[in-house]
Amino acid sequence: MDSDTALIVGGGAVAALLAARILLRRGGKGAAEQWVKGGFKAKMDRTEALSVLGLKEGPKLRSQLKDAHRQIMLANHPDRGGSPYIASKINEAKDFLDKQDKRR
């Protein structure tokens, strides 16, 4: 590699790093704040249950509940290296939504 090529590649890398730094300072904080602010609530509510299972309120919720629970449990099951606590929260979310939908 000659010196001109090295200078161009190095300059491109520096420009990319500076652009990433600016984007993180502007948008990184807002994006992180839009996500869940950490932890679970002491008592599960409908909003948290939907969030845990990755579902949205709507007419298809009941039909999507079983599939969403299965997919998330396959990825987070303790027998496959997942956290027992997270698995219990996934099951709690499914049970909560099942009970609420039966009341409606």
Secondary structure as GFF3:
##gff-version 3
##sequence-region A 1 104
A	DSSP	alpha_helix	3	23	.	.	.	ID=ss1
A	DSSP	pi_helix	24	28	.	.	.	ID=ss2
A	DSSP	alpha_helix	29	34	.	.	.	ID=ss3
A	DSSP	alpha_helix	46	53	.	.	.	ID=ss4
A	DSSP	alpha_helix	61	76	.	.	.	ID=ss5
A	DSSP	three_ten_helix	78	80	.	.	.	ID=ss6
A	DSSP	alpha_helix	84	103	.	.	.	ID=ss7
###
